[in-house]
């Protein structure tokens, strides 16, 4: 019986994912800034953008190398989106309805364009990472390594001996094609060097394109914790892998990454508002707060801010500086803020059903029904569904609010 309850809750969490995360690809625009944050602006262009544009065939071969390392497989596994939604721990048999919800959820990453975005970004980040690891290893072997090279390799558990072996294997089996280093690690005869090289690539890729893992607190791995913390594990992982890592790194790459991420965060705000048919503010303070919030540089501090604003009705928090609530939290109810989106959706269901049976339903209730519909928030059809919602409200002659 308990297993049935858990599987039902799991199905509800997957349903919430498909109804709420339609705009997550637009929200992921600042991912590009994380590459700069880790490797610097120069390396991102020299080892990433320029080789990709100049030699796309070589880029595809390098992307294949990244996938062979065990990452950038989102088109098949949709691993990042599932981890962000905290619905990776699925075990046991389910009803036909639950299996249907799961199938829809597994394909949602493609419909929302999140799976191809994640795969592409991880391949790009992997290309830059592979190039940096191989070049640093070559400098170690040549005796010209800098302290920064040694530190970065050590962070990936590559010591001087392994670095020399990686350089030797690349020199024997690898290839360089117009600025793109192809490791061809599958051909390496030194298994330890191959595993160390691939582990370094996976570590950096999952750190750059934040994919929640074991860095979240243990309570978020319990059934109750996964429900309350749904969609929040990203912020916990981002705090560990971006914010704290940047504080420790403290170099030009960090500064460049912060600037680029803030700019891309502002772009994400504009895109989200535009796709949602909402007004883009002309207040510079709002743009600054939105850019900061959507940059991915704040970790779980944005969740703390959202809770404080709900507790104080906007009197304490970032909205106190702008006079407007941060757009990302505007549609959240109190239950969603404190207990997670799944309990919030259940609370909306009870509220809407009560309004219908009491005969005093409003356009706000219709809005809640629409927000519970799978795929309703896909950014490229949202404006069309807004018109359907408006026409339905007019046809049913629903009032704006209860009298």
PyMOL commands that set and color helices and strands:
alter all, ss='L'
color gray80, all
select helices_A, chain A and resi 2-39+41-54+56-68+74-77+79-84+96-111+114-142+147-155+160-173+185-187+191-208+218-221+223-228+233-249+252-275+284-294+301-312+319-322+327-329+334-339+341-358+363-371+382-395
alter helices_A, ss='H'
color red, helices_A
select strands_A, chain A and resi 175-177+180-182
alter strands_A, ss='S'
color yellow, strands_A
deselect
rebuild
show_as cartoon
